[in-house]
Amino acid sequence: MAPNRIRRRFNTAIPHQKITTDTSEFKYYNEQRIKEKLGWKSPVQYRIFRLTA
């Protein structure tokens, strides 16, 4: 387990009150193929473009 470097309180007396997940496996916008598919627009710019087209 990684050290708690930002000193967040993950312990709780209530079950399922605090649930976390690791999102490092997901591909984010900086991936080349995603940028190409969106026409080199950001995801927000692409959505606006598609809604106004």
KAKAKA-V518980 format. One record per run of one state. SS is the DSSP state (H for helix, E for strand, - for the rest). FROM is the first residue (numbers start at 1). TO is the last residue. If there is no record, write none. Layout:
BEGIN
{{SS | FROM | TO} {SS | FROM | TO}}
END
This chain:
BEGIN
{{- | 1 | 31} {H | 32 | 37} {- | 38 | 42} {H | 43 | 52} {- | 53 | 53}}
END
